Amino acid sequence: VRSRGLGDVYKRQSVYTDRAVFIGNVADVVIDIDNKKMASLALTNINPDIIDLKSFKGLKVPYRLIKEVSDIVLIRHIPGAFNTSAERELDE
């Protein structure tokens, strides 16, 4: 029997907000060892239209923002957190 680690469950899954904005893909899971819980998801292939990473290669999404995990990871949309024209249109 082959067991899978937590990172294997999430790896390469697409991450979207609950307003259908693509954020990126899961690269790894960050674990808070002291509190024995998942802290965040480390993302790569970040959508350049919504976040300016400058020289960074990825982004961490806090676990508390995750709403659902299935074929994709769905996170809570935070108004003003992303630079999207779609978000500006929704606010008008």
Beta strands, then each sheet from edge to edge (+ up, - down):
strand 1: 14-17
strand 2: 22-32
strand 3: 37-44
strand 4: 59-62
strand 5: 66-69
strand 6: 73-75
sheet 1: 4+ 3- 2+ 1- 6- 5+
end
